[in-house]
Amino acid sequence: MRPPPEPDLELRGKLIRSLGAFREMLPGSFVERKRACGRPNCHCADGKELHSQYQISILIDGKPKALNIPEELVDKVRQKIEMRRRFDAAAATICGVNLKRFLKEKLKAKEDRQV
Ligand SMILES: [Zn+2]
């Protein structure tokens, strides 16, 4: 006989199997900064139409750093940073399922001791 389905375990299994998709994840936050390039004849010189510079904002050895992202890598890097967010969300859900199971187990152990 098949055991009754456990939705929590199904969810956990599904999330665990999805984690491989995040293998390219990157840490930090994706930041867009507006800046003037400094060339006097550029359209940015009036301070209104500034250039976009994309950066990874990150702590390295506890110190905040901003790493410039080359133009051609912006989309890729944005996606990789987003992967980290989804990875963290999946990990939090898995931990939630496991915590619920631990509390159930703990309760059962207590009941068994009282029999
Ligand atoms: Zn400029």
Backbone and ligand atoms as CSV (ligand in chain L), in Angstrom:
chain,resi,resn,atom,element,x,y,z
A,1,MET,N,N,0.838,-1.203,0.000
A,1,MET,CA,C,0.000,0.000,0.000
A,1,MET,C,C,0.872,1.252,0.000
A,2,ARG,N,N,0.463,2.214,-0.809
A,2,ARG,CA,C,1.202,3.482,-0.835
A,2,ARG,C,C,0.919,4.270,0.428
A,3,PRO,N,N,1.954,4.829,1.030
A,3,PRO,CA,C,1.699,5.679,2.199
A,3,PRO,C,C,0.924,6.924,1.767
A,4,PRO,N,N,0.183,7.503,2.705
A,4,PRO,CA,C,-0.589,8.707,2.324
A,4,PRO,C,C,0.368,9.814,1.885
A,5,PRO,N,N,-0.024,10.620,0.916
A,5,PRO,CA,C,0.872,11.671,0.431
A,5,PRO,C,C,1.144,12.706,1.523
A,6,GLU,N,N,2.362,13.149,1.594
A,6,GLU,CA,C,2.711,14.213,2.539
A,6,GLU,C,C,3.100,15.445,1.741
A,7,PRO,N,N,2.206,16.422,1.662
A,7,PRO,CA,C,2.453,17.605,0.826
A,7,PRO,C,C,3.761,18.310,1.180
A,8,ASP,N,N,4.090,18.369,2.468
A,8,ASP,CA,C,5.334,19.036,2.875
A,8,ASP,C,C,6.553,18.351,2.278
A,9,LEU,N,N,6.528,17.015,2.301
A,9,LEU,CA,C,7.681,16.278,1.784
A,9,LEU,C,C,7.753,16.389,0.273
A,10,GLU,N,N,6.603,16.431,-0.363
A,10,GLU,CA,C,6.595,16.609,-1.814
A,10,GLU,C,C,7.177,17.971,-2.185
A,11,LEU,N,N,6.761,18.985,-1.421
A,11,LEU,CA,C,7.279,20.335,-1.648
A,11,LEU,C,C,8.793,20.355,-1.417
A,12,ARG,N,N,9.225,19.742,-0.322
A,12,ARG,CA,C,10.656,19.728,-0.011
A,12,ARG,C,C,11.447,19.036,-1.123
A,13,GLY,N,N,10.956,17.900,-1.578
A,13,GLY,CA,C,11.634,17.170,-2.641
A,13,GLY,C,C,11.719,17.988,-3.917
A,14,LYS,N,N,10.612,18.651,-4.227
A,14,LYS,CA,C,10.580,19.476,-5.442
A,14,LYS,C,C,11.610,20.604,-5.349
A,15,LEU,N,N,11.682,21.240,-4.184
A,15,LEU,CA,C,12.639,22.337,-4.003
A,15,LEU,C,C,14.077,21.835,-4.060
A,16,ILE,N,N,14.333,20.715,-3.393
A,16,ILE,CA,C,15.693,20.142,-3.403
A,16,ILE,C,C,16.123,19.858,-4.845
A,17,ARG,N,N,15.209,19.288,-5.614
A,17,ARG,CA,C,15.568,18.960,-6.998
A,17,ARG,C,C,15.768,20.203,-7.852
A,18,SER,N,N,15.201,21.325,-7.425
A,18,SER,CA,C,15.317,22.560,-8.217
A,18,SER,C,C,16.615,23.315,-7.917
A,19,LEU,N,N,17.316,22.935,-6.848
A,19,LEU,CA,C,18.461,23.748,-6.398
A,19,LEU,C,C,19.599,23.779,-7.420
A,20,GLY,N,N,19.758,22.691,-8.173
A,20,GLY,CA,C,20.824,22.637,-9.177
A,20,GLY,C,C,20.721,23.757,-10.193
A,21,ALA,N,N,19.500,24.221,-10.426
A,21,ALA,CA,C,19.291,25.289,-11.411
A,21,ALA,C,C,19.923,26.602,-10.959
A,22,PHE,N,N,20.258,26.704,-9.666
A,22,PHE,CA,C,20.819,27.954,-9.133
A,22,PHE,C,C,22.336,27.884,-9.005
A,23,ARG,N,N,22.962,26.890,-9.661
A,23,ARG,CA,C,24.404,26.685,-9.438
A,23,ARG,C,C,25.240,27.893,-9.851
A,24,GLU,N,N,24.714,28.717,-10.752
A,24,GLU,CA,C,25.475,29.885,-11.221
A,24,GLU,C,C,25.177,31.151,-10.413
A,25,MET,N,N,24.511,30.994,-9.278
A,25,MET,CA,C,24.107,32.187,-8.527
A,25,MET,C,C,25.300,33.006,-8.055
A,26,LEU,N,N,25.055,34.302,-7.920
A,26,LEU,CA,C,26.085,35.227,-7.439
A,26,LEU,C,C,25.583,35.929,-6.186
A,27,PRO,N,N,26.515,36.260,-5.276
A,27,PRO,CA,C,26.121,36.985,-4.063
A,27,PRO,C,C,25.980,38.482,-4.334
A,28,GLY,N,N,25.423,39.175,-3.367
A,28,GLY,CA,C,25.361,40.636,-3.437
A,28,GLY,C,C,24.057,41.150,-4.016
A,29,SER,N,N,23.984,42.464,-4.134
A,29,SER,CA,C,22.796,43.094,-4.720
A,29,SER,C,C,23.172,43.744,-6.035
A,30,PHE,N,N,22.186,43.750,-6.900
A,30,PHE,CA,C,22.342,44.391,-8.210
A,30,PHE,C,C,21.960,45.859,-8.061
A,31,VAL,N,N,22.873,46.747,-8.453
A,31,VAL,CA,C,22.645,48.177,-8.240
A,31,VAL,C,C,22.837,48.927,-9.552
A,32,GLU,N,N,21.951,49.875,-9.809
A,32,GLU,CA,C,22.141,50.770,-10.950
A,32,GLU,C,C,22.485,52.162,-10.430
A,33,ARG,N,N,23.584,52.679,-10.901
A,33,ARG,CA,C,23.974,54.044,-10.518
A,33,ARG,C,C,23.966,54.925,-11.753
A,34,LYS,N,N,23.566,56.159,-11.531
A,34,LYS,CA,C,23.607,57.155,-12.605
A,34,LYS,C,C,24.839,58.012,-12.398
A,35,ARG,N,N,25.553,58.249,-13.486
A,35,ARG,CA,C,26.760,59.066,-13.313
A,35,ARG,C,C,27.021,59.879,-14.575
A,36,ALA,N,N,27.800,60.952,-14.375
A,36,ALA,CA,C,28.308,61.740,-15.497
A,36,ALA,C,C,29.698,61.227,-15.816
A,37,CYS,N,N,30.030,61.173,-17.111
A,37,CYS,CA,C,31.333,60.600,-17.477
A,37,CYS,C,C,32.447,61.641,-17.408
A,38,GLY,N,N,32.085,62.898,-17.358
A,38,GLY,CA,C,33.114,63.928,-17.219
A,38,GLY,C,C,33.518,64.598,-18.517
A,39,ARG,N,N,33.149,63.994,-19.675
A,39,ARG,CA,C,33.493,64.645,-20.949
A,39,ARG,C,C,32.573,65.846,-21.139
A,40,PRO,N,N,33.155,67.013,-21.381
A,40,PRO,CA,C,32.349,68.249,-21.408
A,40,PRO,C,C,31.311,68.275,-22.537
A,41,ASN,N,N,31.576,67.561,-23.647
A,41,ASN,CA,C,30.630,67.617,-24.771
A,41,ASN,C,C,29.605,66.479,-24.761
A,42,CYS,N,N,29.650,65.630,-23.773
A,42,CYS,CA,C,28.733,64.482,-23.727
A,42,CYS,C,C,27.331,64.950,-23.327
A,43,HIS,N,N,26.335,64.162,-23.740
A,43,HIS,CA,C,24.956,64.518,-23.388
A,43,HIS,C,C,24.716,64.518,-21.874
A,44,CYS,N,N,25.636,63.885,-21.140
A,44,CYS,CA,C,25.441,63.799,-19.687
A,44,CYS,C,C,25.920,65.069,-18.973
A,45,ALA,N,N,26.576,65.959,-19.733
A,45,ALA,CA,C,27.217,67.115,-19.094
A,45,ALA,C,C,26.224,68.028,-18.383
A,46,ASP,N,N,24.968,68.064,-18.854
A,46,ASP,CA,C,23.995,68.933,-18.183
A,46,ASP,C,C,23.422,68.286,-16.909
A,47,GLY,N,N,23.855,67.059,-16.618
A,47,GLY,CA,C,23.428,66.414,-15.368
A,47,GLY,C,C,22.044,65.803,-15.423
A,48,LYS,N,N,21.382,65.872,-16.594
A,48,LYS,CA,C,20.021,65.312,-16.683
A,48,LYS,C,C,20.044,63.905,-17.291
A,49,GLU,N,N,20.720,63.784,-18.451
A,49,GLU,CA,C,20.785,62.466,-19.103
A,49,GLU,C,C,22.072,61.756,-18.711
A,50,LEU,N,N,22.078,61.197,-17.546
A,50,LEU,CA,C,23.297,60.558,-17.045
A,50,LEU,C,C,23.446,59.153,-17.619
A,51,HIS,N,N,24.657,58.608,-17.501
A,51,HIS,CA,C,24.910,57.224,-17.916
A,51,HIS,C,C,24.512,56.278,-16.796
A,52,SER,N,N,24.112,55.070,-17.179
A,52,SER,CA,C,23.858,54.035,-16.182
A,52,SER,C,C,25.112,53.206,-15.991
A,53,GLN,N,N,25.483,53.011,-14.755
A,53,GLN,CA,C,26.566,52.085,-14.443
A,53,GLN,C,C,25.971,51.022,-13.519
A,54,TYR,N,N,26.135,49.757,-13.908
A,54,TYR,CA,C,25.569,48.679,-13.093
A,54,TYR,C,C,26.666,48.054,-12.254
A,55,GLN,N,N,26.304,47.738,-11.031
A,55,GLN,CA,C,27.294,47.222,-10.087
A,55,GLN,C,C,26.732,46.084,-9.259
A,56,ILE,N,N,27.641,45.252,-8.779
A,56,ILE,CA,C,27.304,44.303,-7.714
A,56,ILE,C,C,27.755,44.948,-6.412
A,57,SER,N,N,26.806,45.142,-5.527
A,57,SER,CA,C,27.129,45.675,-4.210
A,57,SER,C,C,27.256,44.480,-3.265
A,58,ILE,N,N,28.403,44.360,-2.618
A,58,ILE,CA,C,28.705,43.116,-1.917
A,58,ILE,C,C,29.653,43.379,-0.751
A,59,LEU,N,N,29.577,42.519,0.256
A,59,LEU,CA,C,30.557,42.568,1.334
A,59,LEU,C,C,31.659,41.558,1.020
A,60,ILE,N,N,32.901,42.025,0.960
A,60,ILE,CA,C,34.034,41.117,0.783
A,60,ILE,C,C,34.924,41.267,2.011
A,61,ASP,N,N,35.146,40.169,2.727
A,61,ASP,CA,C,35.865,40.198,4.002
A,61,ASP,C,C,35.278,41.255,4.936
A,62,GLY,N,N,33.961,41.349,4.941
A,62,GLY,CA,C,33.283,42.272,5.842
A,62,GLY,C,C,33.261,43.717,5.379
A,63,LYS,N,N,33.897,43.998,4.247
A,63,LYS,CA,C,33.923,45.385,3.774
A,63,LYS,C,C,33.023,45.545,2.557
A,64,PRO,N,N,32.215,46.611,2.544
A,64,PRO,CA,C,31.340,46.836,1.393
A,64,PRO,C,C,32.139,47.188,0.145
A,65,LYS,N,N,31.801,46.520,-0.960
A,65,LYS,CA,C,32.472,46.796,-2.236
A,65,LYS,C,C,31.400,46.981,-3.301
A,66,ALA,N,N,31.743,47.768,-4.296
A,66,ALA,CA,C,30.881,47.897,-5.473
A,66,ALA,C,C,31.710,47.485,-6.680
A,67,LEU,N,N,31.294,46.395,-7.329
A,67,LEU,CA,C,32.033,45.890,-8.490
A,67,LEU,C,C,31.292,46.283,-9.750
A,68,ASN,N,N,31.950,46.993,-10.624
A,68,ASN,CA,C,31.317,47.369,-11.893
A,68,ASN,C,C,31.052,46.137,-12.742
A,69,ILE,N,N,29.908,46.143,-13.412
A,69,ILE,CA,C,29.554,45.039,-14.293
A,69,ILE,C,C,29.708,45.503,-15.735
A,70,PRO,N,N,30.537,44.830,-16.529
A,70,PRO,CA,C,30.653,45.208,-17.941
A,70,PRO,C,C,29.287,45.124,-18.620
A,71,GLU,N,N,29.052,46.097,-19.477
A,71,GLU,CA,C,27.782,46.230,-20.196
A,71,GLU,C,C,27.232,44.887,-20.714
A,72,GLU,N,N,28.115,44.102,-21.357
A,72,GLU,CA,C,27.643,42.879,-22.010
A,72,GLU,C,C,27.284,41.775,-21.003
A,73,LEU,N,N,27.646,41.967,-19.744
A,73,LEU,CA,C,27.336,40.941,-18.741
A,73,LEU,C,C,26.162,41.315,-17.846
A,74,VAL,N,N,25.602,42.508,-18.059
A,74,VAL,CA,C,24.597,43.033,-17.137
A,74,VAL,C,C,23.407,42.092,-16.975
A,75,ASP,N,N,22.827,41.629,-18.085
A,75,ASP,CA,C,21.639,40.775,-17.989
A,75,ASP,C,C,21.953,39.461,-17.282
A,76,LYS,N,N,23.087,38.870,-17.664
A,76,LYS,CA,C,23.502,37.605,-17.070
A,76,LYS,C,C,23.707,37.742,-15.560
A,77,VAL,N,N,24.405,38.793,-15.185
A,77,VAL,CA,C,24.710,39.000,-13.765
A,77,VAL,C,C,23.426,39.279,-12.980
A,78,ARG,N,N,22.543,40.071,-13.573
A,78,ARG,CA,C,21.266,40.358,-12.910
A,78,ARG,C,C,20.529,39.051,-12.615
A,79,GLN,N,N,20.503,38.154,-13.600
A,79,GLN,CA,C,19.825,36.865,-13.416
A,79,GLN,C,C,20.502,36.015,-12.342
A,80,LYS,N,N,21.827,36.048,-12.321
A,80,LYS,CA,C,22.565,35.224,-11.361
A,80,LYS,C,C,22.365,35.711,-9.934
A,81,ILE,N,N,22.237,37.024,-9.781
A,81,ILE,CA,C,21.975,37.570,-8.445
A,81,ILE,C,C,20.542,37.220,-8.020
A,82,GLU,N,N,19.616,37.245,-8.985
A,82,GLU,CA,C,18.232,36.859,-8.713
A,82,GLU,C,C,18.150,35.376,-8.299
A,83,MET,N,N,19.027,34.543,-8.893
A,83,MET,CA,C,19.070,33.114,-8.513
A,83,MET,C,C,19.344,32.954,-7.033
A,84,ARG,N,N,20.251,33.778,-6.526
A,84,ARG,CA,C,20.594,33.693,-5.108
A,84,ARG,C,C,19.357,33.958,-4.246
A,85,ARG,N,N,18.538,34.927,-4.669
A,85,ARG,CA,C,17.327,35.241,-3.910
A,85,ARG,C,C,16.388,34.032,-3.889
A,86,ARG,N,N,16.254,33.394,-5.070
A,86,ARG,CA,C,15.356,32.243,-5.151
A,86,ARG,C,C,15.929,31.047,-4.387
A,87,PHE,N,N,17.257,30.908,-4.424
A,87,PHE,CA,C,17.914,29.851,-3.653
A,87,PHE,C,C,17.634,30.042,-2.161
A,88,ASP,N,N,17.794,31.272,-1.684
A,88,ASP,CA,C,17.550,31.568,-0.269
A,88,ASP,C,C,16.091,31.302,0.101
A,89,ALA,N,N,15.172,31.663,-0.799
A,89,ALA,CA,C,13.752,31.429,-0.524
A,89,ALA,C,C,13.473,29.934,-0.444
A,90,ALA,N,N,14.085,29.155,-1.350
A,90,ALA,CA,C,13.892,27.706,-1.325
A,90,ALA,C,C,14.467,27.120,-0.039
A,91,ALA,N,N,15.661,27.578,0.347
A,91,ALA,CA,C,16.294,27.084,1.577
A,91,ALA,C,C,15.426,27.411,2.788
A,92,ALA,N,N,14.843,28.603,2.809
A,92,ALA,CA,C,13.993,28.990,3.940
A,92,ALA,C,C,12.761,28.095,4.013
A,93,THR,N,N,12.170,27.768,2.851
A,93,THR,CA,C,10.991,26.898,2.839
A,93,THR,C,C,11.361,25.493,3.304
A,94,ILE,N,N,12.501,24.980,2.825
A,94,ILE,CA,C,12.953,23.643,3.230
A,94,ILE,C,C,13.184,23.612,4.747
A,95,CYS,N,N,13.836,24.638,5.268
A,95,CYS,CA,C,14.069,24.712,6.717
A,95,CYS,C,C,12.748,24.777,7.478
A,96,GLY,N,N,11.771,25.484,6.923
A,96,GLY,CA,C,10.457,25.579,7.556
A,96,GLY,C,C,9.785,24.220,7.648
A,97,VAL,N,N,9.860,23.461,6.561
A,97,VAL,CA,C,9.295,22.105,6.545
A,97,VAL,C,C,10.000,21.246,7.596
A,98,ASN,N,N,11.315,21.338,7.631
A,98,ASN,CA,C,12.083,20.496,8.548
A,98,ASN,C,C,11.853,20.888,10.010
A,99,LEU,N,N,11.679,22.183,10.247
A,99,LEU,CA,C,11.400,22.638,11.609
A,99,LEU,C,C,10.049,22.093,12.082
A,100,LYS,N,N,9.063,22.140,11.188
A,100,LYS,CA,C,7.736,21.621,11.510
A,100,LYS,C,C,7.839,20.131,11.860
A,101,ARG,N,N,8.636,19.417,11.065
A,101,ARG,CA,C,8.806,17.973,11.306
A,101,ARG,C,C,9.534,17.716,12.621
A,102,PHE,N,N,10.516,18.560,12.911
A,102,PHE,CA,C,11.249,18.413,14.174
A,102,PHE,C,C,10.304,18.615,15.356
A,103,LEU,N,N,9.455,19.655,15.278
A,103,LEU,CA,C,8.550,19.942,16.395
A,103,LEU,C,C,7.569,18.795,16.608
A,104,LYS,N,N,7.135,18.185,15.502
A,104,LYS,CA,C,6.223,17.047,15.565
A,104,LYS,C,C,6.928,15.861,16.235
A,105,GLU,N,N,8.181,15.638,15.808
A,105,GLU,CA,C,8.980,14.539,16.325
A,105,GLU,C,C,9.239,14.708,17.819
A,106,LYS,N,N,9.515,15.946,18.168
A,106,LYS,CA,C,9.795,16.287,19.566
A,106,LYS,C,C,8.566,16.001,20.429
A,107,LEU,N,N,7.412,16.402,19.920
A,107,LEU,CA,C,6.163,16.193,20.641
A,107,LEU,C,C,5.913,14.701,20.815
A,108,LYS,N,N,6.150,13.957,19.746
A,108,LYS,CA,C,5.914,12.513,19.779
A,108,LYS,C,C,6.867,11.845,20.780
A,109,ALA,N,N,8.127,12.300,20.795
A,109,ALA,CA,C,9.097,11.733,21.732
A,109,ALA,C,C,8.641,11.972,23.166
A,110,LYS,N,N,8.074,13.149,23.406
A,110,LYS,CA,C,7.590,13.486,24.741
A,110,LYS,C,C,6.405,12.579,25.108
A,111,GLU,N,N,5.475,12.404,24.159
A,111,GLU,CA,C,4.317,11.540,24.399
A,111,GLU,C,C,4.746,10.101,24.685
A,112,ASP,N,N,5.745,9.637,23.894
A,112,ASP,CA,C,6.217,8.261,24.069
A,112,ASP,C,C,6.832,8.058,25.455
A,113,ARG,N,N,7.504,9.087,25.926
A,113,ARG,CA,C,8.118,8.992,27.262
A,113,ARG,C,C,7.061,8.909,28.346
A,114,GLN,N,N,5.902,9.516,28.057
A,114,GLN,CA,C,4.864,9.560,29.091
A,114,GLN,C,C,4.024,8.288,29.135
A,115,VAL,N,N,4.152,7.408,28.095
A,115,VAL,CA,C,3.349,6.175,28.077
A,115,VAL,C,C,3.900,5.190,29.090
L,1,ZN,ZN,ZN,28.745,61.253,-20.611
